[in-house]
């Protein structure tokens, strides 16, 4: 929890005492502020990214260069959120050199926000936090990959049925 004067206490979504810099697969969902559609649209089950969505994709794909030892697995950028799997490899350097998942996502959000605000949409913002899930089993990894790949089709079906 954070205790900032004038703000309500905020519970952390992260597991207490878990080392998010350790090797493993991490599923993340990152949403735009108020779930505004900034990144494009879904047409007939396919995502069509606009310039803001392409910036997000570029910054996401650049994470392994920014953070050695990090690789990216399946991901999808939707009109108002994204899902992705971040892979932390075994620590081959000093333990402090491995970034925690929160550091990776903060850098991603900061860089993408700066690029979008300065070139396209001055009011762009991500939600303050993000959702994460530690993937512990291969079957779970396969299920999450399928969820990510099929997300645009679910979006289309939900829109066709007037659901969010």
N, C-alpha and C positions, 0 to 999 in steps of 0.2 A: 504494500500500500504506500501511496505517496501522501505526504501531508504538506500541501501548499496552501498558505493562507488564502481564503476566499474561494477555494475550489473544494468540491466534495472529495472524500477519500476514494481512491481508485484501487481496486483489487488487481493484482497482477494476474495475467493469464498464463504466465510461465509456471512450470513445475518448481516448487520450492526445493532448493538445494540440488537441482539438476545441473550438470555441467553441459551447457549448450555448445561448447566448443569441442566436445568429444566426437569421435568418428561416428557417423551414422547418417541415416536418411531422415530428412525433416520436411514434412508437408506444410506449406504455408498458404494462407489466403489473406490477401491484402485488398481492402476496399477503399473506394474513393469517399471523400467526405459527403455525407448525406446520400451516398450511393448514386451520385450524379454520373450520367453517362458522358464520359470525356473521351473515350478511346476508340470509338467507331460504332459499328452496328453488326448485328447478326442477321444475315439474310439466308433463308432456307437452310439453316443449320450450319452456316459457315461464317466465321468472324471476318469482317472487313475492317482492318485497322485504319484510322485516320492518322494524321501527322503526330498527334499526341500519343496514340497507341504505338506508333512506330518508334517514338522516343523511348517509351516504357520498354518495348522489346529490345531496343539497342542497349539501354542501360542494364537490363536484366542479363542479356547475353555477355556483357562486359564484366560481370561479377567475378568469374574465375581469374581474369587478368588482374583485377583489383585485389583479390584474396586468393593467393596461391594455396592449394590444398582443398579448394572448394570447386565442385563441379555441379553442373545443373542436369537434372533429369527432365522428365516430362513437365511442360508448363503450358498454360493458355492465358491469353489476355482477353478479357471480356470487356463489354462497354463500360462497366462500372466497378470491376474488380479483376483480380488475377489469382490464379492458383499455380503453384509451382512446387517442385521437389528440389530441395537443396541438399547436396551430398557433401558431408565433411569427411575428408579422408583421414587415415591414421596420422597422428602427429609424428612428423619426421624431423621437426625442428624443435626448438625450445618451446615448452608448453605455453608460455605467454604469447607466442607468435600466432597461435591458432585463434582466429576470431570466433566469438560467440555468435550464435544465430541472430541475436538482437542487433549486434554491430553490423552484420551483413545487411539486414533489412533496413536499418537506419540509414546506412550509406546509400542503398538503392533508392529509398524514398527521398532522401535529401537531393541526390543528383538528379533524379527524374523530375522532382518538383521544380528545382532551379531551372532546368532546361525547358520545361513546359511553360513555366511562368514567364521566362524572359523572351521566349520566341512565339508563343501561341496564345496561352490563356492565363492572364494575370491572376485570376481567382482560383486557379487549380489548387486542390489540396487532397491529401490522403487522409483517411481516418487516423486518429492518433495511434491506435494499437494495431495489432495483426493477430490472426489466429495461427497457431502452430499445433502440429501433431507429430510426435516422435514415432517413426515407422519401425516396428520391431520384428515383423515377419514378412517373408516373401509373398505370401498370399495377400497380405495387407497392402504391400507395395503394388502388386498387380491390380488390386481393386481400386486403389487411389489413382493409378495411372489411367485406368479405364474411366473413372469418374472425370478426370481432367479432360481426356480426349472427347468424351461425350457431352461435356458441359454446354457447348454451343447448341446441340440438338435439344437438350433439356430447356435451355433458354427460349428457343423458338417455340417449343411446345407450351411452356408456361405463358409466353406472350400470346400465343394463339388462343389459349384458354383464359386469357385476362387475369392471370395470376402473376405474382412477383417471384 
